[in-house]
Amino acid sequence: MAKGIIMIKDNKIYLTPNDYFSLEQTNLSNAQLGFSKKKDIYFEIEFEKENRKLIVRIMNYKSEEKSRFDRQQVKSEISFIEFTNLDREQIDEFIVSGYLDKLPLKKDAPKITRLENKFNPLKEEIIRKPYIRSNFISQVFPKKVMDLSPRTKTREEKFDFPFKDADFNLGFVSFHKKFIWHEEPIHFRIENAYIRNEFDHIKNYFPKVFNGKSNFKVNACITFEDDVIKKVEAKSIEIEQINETVIDNIKVNRINNLSSVPSFHRIDKSLFTADEIFSNFVENENNVFSQSEKDIVDSILDYKKNIRNKKQLLYLSAERQSLKNKIRFTLKPFGFVFLIEGESMFHYCWELLDTHATYLWSFRKDENDLLLQYNRIEKTINTIRNNGGRIKYKKSYRTKEIDTDLLFYHIEHKKENSDSNDDFLEWVQKLKEKLI
C-alpha cells in the first residue's frame, strides 16, 4: 500500500493543502463526529485506490511530517474516502462529539457493550450508550428525527486559471475547471460590464498588462443541495480590473510589437494597410480596435524613444500623406510608404523607422493607376529586401541595371534628433524640389 499524510481541519479531510473532503464524503458520516479545532490534526496513513474510492488505514495518529503533506499532489479522481481499523483510544483524543460505536474500529478493540463483574453472580449487563461528550445534546435531542429538507452546503475554492483558456464574452469571462471532488467540470462566470466578445482575439496580451502573469486568480463559492450544484459564484481581481486604461495599454502594445513582427510566408507581399497588418500579425486577431494607419504612426512616435527621423515621419504622415489613399507599412524592414500628390505626379515615399534616408519613386498622376503603381512599388521593395538591401539597390539603379522605367530619388537625414531645425528644413526643401 502507498503511504501519505492527511490533515483534519474544520471537520474536513485534506489530502493536499488545496484538496479536501467533507465528512459526508467519508464513511465517518454516520458517527456525526466533531473534531477538535484547537490545532490542525495530521495522521500518517497507508492507502490504496479502488475505482474512485480511497481506502485509508491510519498508521500514526500524531504525525509531525507537515512539510511532506505540503508537497503532496492528487493525481487521479477521488469521490469517497473509506477509513478502516480506527484505534478507539487514539482517535478519541481528537473527537469533541460523536458516536464512537458507529466508527470502523479495529477488530481487536475492547468491547464495552457487555461488561463482566466478577463480584456480581448475576453478571449484571451494562448497555453502552452513544458516546457523546456533551450530555446537553442527548437531553435536547433524545431522538433522531428524519429530516426530509434538502441539505445545503457550500464549498470555497481558490485557484489560478490561464487567460488563454478563458472565453471573453459581452460583459463576462467564462471557463470550465475540473476538481477531483466532482465528476464533471464546473462552469464559472466572472462579470465585468467593460468586457467585449472581441477581447477573445487579443487575450494573449492580458498577461503583459498584469506584470507577465499568464494566469488570473479566482475566488469561487459553490453551493450544493443534496450534492447537486445549485449556484456557482466567482470573482477575480485581474478580470475585474480590465477597464479602458488596460485596453489602451493593449492597443499600444499591439502597435509597438509590429516593428518586431516575424516575417510572413508570402514573399510577394510587402505593403500592408492597418487591417492587413493586424490580420497577418497574429492568427485570428484582426483589427479588433479598428485602429487606423495614422493611429499606428502616432502611437509608435509617441512611445518609442530617440527615433532619429521622428520629425520626418511626423511631417510625412500629418502634412504630406494624400487623403485619397491609406498609408502602407513594410515589416521587414519596418517602415512606412506615404503617397504624396504633386501637381503632375504621384510620389511614393518609403521612410523606414529610425533610419537616415528617404526613398522616393514618382509616377505619372492618374488615379486610375494607383493600384498598379502600388503593385509596382511593392515589387521594387521585394527586390530590395531579397537582393542585398537598399545600398545595393541605389548602386544598381545608378548603373541602370534595375528599374530603368522608374523615376527614383533618395534624400539623406544628416543628424539624429537634432535640436536645430536647420537639418530638418534642409531635408524638407530637398523633398519639395522632387514633388512636381
PEMOLIN-V270030 format. One record per residue. N is the residue number from 1. RES is the residue in three letters. SS is DSSP state (a for helix, b for strand, c for the rest). NEAR is the number of other ideal C-beta (glycine too) atoms within 12 Angstrom. Layout:
<<N	RES	SS	NEAR> <N	RES	SS	NEAR>>
This chain:
<<1	MET	c	15> <2	ALA	b	18> <3	LYS	b	21> <4	GLY	b	33> <5	ILE	b	35> <6	ILE	b	41> <7	MET	b	33> <8	ILE	b	39> <9	LYS	b	25> <10	ASP	c	19> <11	ASN	c	31> <12	LYS	b	30> <13	ILE	b	39> <14	TYR	b	31> <15	LEU	c	33> <16	THR	c	24> <17	PRO	c	22> <18	ASN	c	22> <19	ASP	c	30> <20	TYR	b	30> <21	PHE	b	36> <22	SER	b	26> <23	LEU	a	28> <24	GLU	a	25> <25	GLN	a	30> <26	THR	b	33> <27	ASN	c	25> <28	LEU	c	36> <29	SER	a	24> <30	ASN	a	19> <31	ALA	a	30> <32	GLN	c	25> <33	LEU	c	34> <34	GLY	b	22> <35	PHE	b	30> <36	SER	c	21> <37	LYS	c	16> <38	LYS	c	12> <39	LYS	c	15> <40	ASP	c	26> <41	ILE	b	34> <42	TYR	b	29> <43	PHE	b	38> <44	GLU	b	27> <45	ILE	b	36> <46	GLU	b	21> <47	PHE	b	30> <48	GLU	b	19> <49	LYS	b	23> <50	GLU	b	17> <51	ASN	c	13> <52	ARG	c	20> <53	LYS	b	22> <54	LEU	b	36> <55	ILE	b	25> <56	VAL	b	36> <57	ARG	b	27> <58	ILE	b	36> <59	MET	b	25> <60	ASN	b	21> <61	TYR	c	25> <62	LYS	c	19> <63	SER	c	24> <64	GLU	c	15> <65	GLU	c	21> <66	LYS	a	22> <67	SER	a	12> <68	ARG	a	21> <69	PHE	a	30> <70	ASP	a	17> <71	ARG	c	12> <72	GLN	c	26> <73	GLN	c	15> <74	VAL	c	26> <75	LYS	c	14> <76	SER	c	18> <77	GLU	c	20> <78	ILE	c	32> <79	SER	c	25> <80	PHE	b	28> <81	ILE	b	41> <82	GLU	b	28> <83	PHE	b	36> <84	THR	b	27> <85	ASN	c	22> <86	LEU	b	35> <87	ASP	c	27> <88	ARG	a	29> <89	GLU	a	17> <90	GLN	a	24> <91	ILE	a	30> <92	ASP	a	24> <93	GLU	c	18> <94	PHE	c	34> <95	ILE	b	32> <96	VAL	b	21> <97	SER	b	25> <98	GLY	c	30> <99	TYR	c	24> <100	LEU	a	32> <101	ASP	a	22> <102	LYS	a	23> <103	LEU	c	32> <104	PRO	c	27> <105	LEU	b	28> <106	LYS	c	19> <107	LYS	c	12> <108	ASP	c	10> <109	ALA	c	20> <110	PRO	c	16> <111	LYS	c	15> <112	ILE	c	18> <113	THR	c	16> <114	ARG	c	13> <115	LEU	c	16> <116	GLU	c	15> <117	ASN	c	12> <118	LYS	c	9> <119	PHE	c	9> <120	ASN	c	11> <121	PRO	c	8> <122	LEU	c	9> <123	LYS	c	12> <124	GLU	c	13> <125	GLU	c	13> <126	ILE	c	14> <127	ILE	c	11> <128	ARG	c	18> <129	LYS	c	14> <130	PRO	c	25> <131	TYR	c	28> <132	ILE	c	26> <133	ARG	c	20> <134	SER	c	16> <135	ASN	a	14> <136	PHE	a	11> <137	ILE	a	19> <138	SER	a	17> <139	GLN	a	10> <140	VAL	a	11> <141	PHE	c	16> <142	PRO	c	13> <143	LYS	c	9> <144	LYS	c	13> <145	VAL	c	9> <146	MET	c	6> <147	ASP	c	10> <148	LEU	c	7> <149	SER	c	9> <150	PRO	c	13> <151	ARG	c	17> <152	THR	b	17> <153	LYS	b	23> <154	THR	b	18> <155	ARG	b	29> <156	GLU	b	21> <157	GLU	b	28> <158	LYS	b	19> <159	PHE	b	22> <160	ASP	b	24> <161	PHE	b	33> <162	PRO	b	22> <163	PHE	a	33> <164	LYS	a	19> <165	ASP	a	22> <166	ALA	c	36> <167	ASP	b	25> <168	PHE	b	33> <169	ASN	b	22> <170	LEU	c	17> <171	GLY	c	18> <172	PHE	b	28> <173	VAL	b	37> <174	SER	b	29> <175	PHE	b	33> <176	HIS	b	18> <177	LYS	b	28> <178	LYS	c	19> <179	PHE	c	28> <180	ILE	c	28> <181	TRP	c	35> <182	HIS	c	26> <183	GLU	c	16> <184	GLU	c	14> <185	PRO	c	17> <186	ILE	b	30> <187	HIS	b	23> <188	PHE	b	34> <189	ARG	b	27> <190	ILE	b	33> <191	GLU	b	20> <192	ASN	c	30> <193	ALA	c	16> <194	TYR	c	21> <195	ILE	c	33> <196	ARG	c	22> <197	ASN	a	17> <198	GLU	a	21> <199	PHE	a	33> <200	ASP	a	27> <201	HIS	a	26> <202	ILE	a	36> <203	LYS	a	37> <204	ASN	a	27> <205	TYR	a	34> <206	PHE	a	36> <207	PRO	a	23> <208	LYS	a	21> <209	VAL	a	30> <210	PHE	c	25> <211	ASN	c	13> <212	GLY	c	11> <213	LYS	c	19> <214	SER	c	22> <215	ASN	b	24> <216	PHE	b	35> <217	LYS	b	24> <218	VAL	b	33> <219	ASN	b	22> <220	ALA	b	29> <221	CYS	b	21> <222	ILE	b	28> <223	THR	b	21> <224	PHE	b	23> <225	GLU	b	15> <226	ASP	c	15> <227	ASP	c	21> <228	VAL	b	16> <229	ILE	b	26> <230	LYS	b	18> <231	LYS	b	20> <232	VAL	b	28> <233	GLU	b	23> <234	ALA	b	34> <235	LYS	b	25> <236	SER	c	34> <237	ILE	a	19> <238	GLU	a	31> <239	ILE	a	39> <240	GLU	a	23> <241	GLN	c	24> <242	ILE	c	35> <243	ASN	c	18> <244	GLU	a	16> <245	THR	a	13> <246	VAL	a	26> <247	ILE	a	28> <248	ASP	a	22> <249	ASN	a	25> <250	ILE	a	33> <251	LYS	a	32> <252	VAL	a	27> <253	ASN	a	27> <254	ARG	a	36> <255	ILE	a	37> <256	ASN	a	25> <257	ASN	a	28> <258	LEU	a	38> <259	SER	a	30> <260	SER	a	18> <261	VAL	c	24> <262	PRO	c	15> <263	SER	c	18> <264	PHE	c	22> <265	HIS	c	8> <266	ARG	c	15> <267	ILE	c	17> <268	ASP	c	15> <269	LYS	c	26> <270	SER	c	34> <271	LEU	c	38> <272	PHE	b	33> <273	THR	c	24> <274	ALA	a	32> <275	ASP	a	23> <276	GLU	a	26> <277	ILE	a	36> <278	PHE	a	34> <279	SER	a	19> <280	ASN	a	27> <281	PHE	a	36> <282	VAL	c	22> <283	GLU	c	12> <284	ASN	c	16> <285	GLU	c	27> <286	ASN	c	22> <287	ASN	c	29> <288	VAL	c	28> <289	PHE	c	29> <290	SER	c	14> <291	GLN	c	30> <292	SER	c	23> <293	GLU	a	35> <294	LYS	a	25> <295	ASP	a	27> <296	ILE	a	43> <297	VAL	a	38> <298	ASP	a	24> <299	SER	a	29> <300	ILE	a	37> <301	LEU	a	31> <302	ASP	a	19> <303	TYR	a	23> <304	LYS	c	25> <305	LYS	c	12> <306	ASN	c	12> <307	ILE	c	27> <308	ARG	c	26> <309	ASN	c	37> <310	LYS	a	29> <311	LYS	a	31> <312	GLN	a	46> <313	LEU	a	39> <314	LEU	a	24> <315	TYR	a	29> <316	LEU	a	39> <317	SER	a	35> <318	ALA	a	18> <319	GLU	a	19> <320	ARG	a	29> <321	GLN	c	29> <322	SER	c	27> <323	LEU	c	16> <324	LYS	c	13> <325	ASN	c	22> <326	LYS	c	28> <327	ILE	c	39> <328	ARG	b	38> <329	PHE	b	41> <330	THR	b	37> <331	LEU	b	33> <332	LYS	c	26> <333	PRO	c	24> <334	PHE	b	34> <335	GLY	b	38> <336	PHE	b	47> <337	VAL	b	41> <338	PHE	b	41> <339	LEU	b	37> <340	ILE	b	35> <341	GLU	b	25> <342	GLY	c	24> <343	GLU	c	13> <344	SER	c	14> <345	MET	b	25> <346	PHE	b	35> <347	HIS	b	38> <348	TYR	b	44> <349	CYS	b	42> <350	TRP	b	43> <351	GLU	b	45> <352	LEU	b	33> <353	LEU	c	31> <354	ASP	c	25> <355	THR	c	28> <356	HIS	c	24> <357	ALA	b	28> <358	THR	b	39> <359	TYR	b	41> <360	LEU	b	37> <361	TRP	b	35> <362	SER	b	31> <363	PHE	b	32> <364	ARG	b	22> <365	LYS	c	22> <366	ASP	c	14> <367	GLU	a	16> <368	ASN	a	11> <369	ASP	a	16> <370	LEU	a	23> <371	LEU	a	18> <372	LEU	a	16> <373	GLN	a	31> <374	TYR	a	28> <375	ASN	a	20> <376	ARG	a	28> <377	ILE	a	35> <378	GLU	a	28> <379	LYS	a	25> <380	THR	a	35> <381	ILE	a	37> <382	ASN	a	22> <383	THR	a	25> <384	ILE	a	33> <385	ARG	a	29> <386	ASN	a	17> <387	ASN	c	20> <388	GLY	c	15> <389	GLY	a	20> <390	ARG	a	28> <391	ILE	a	17> <392	LYS	a	18> <393	TYR	a	29> <394	LYS	a	22> <395	LYS	a	17> <396	SER	a	22> <397	TYR	a	25> <398	ARG	a	16> <399	THR	c	12> <400	LYS	c	12> <401	GLU	c	15> <402	ILE	c	21> <403	ASP	c	25> <404	THR	c	13> <405	ASP	c	16> <406	LEU	c	26> <407	LEU	b	24> <408	PHE	b	31> <409	TYR	b	27> <410	HIS	b	28> <411	ILE	b	32> <412	GLU	b	20> <413	HIS	c	31> <414	LYS	c	22> <415	LYS	c	19> <416	GLU	c	18> <417	ASN	c	20> <418	SER	c	19> <419	ASP	c	10> <420	SER	c	12> <421	ASN	c	15> <422	ASP	a	14> <423	ASP	a	24> <424	PHE	a	29> <425	LEU	a	17> <426	GLU	a	21> <427	TRP	a	33> <428	VAL	a	24> <429	GLN	a	16> <430	LYS	a	22> <431	LEU	a	33> <432	LYS	a	22> <433	GLU	a	16> <434	LYS	a	26> <435	LEU	c	31> <436	ILE	c	20>>
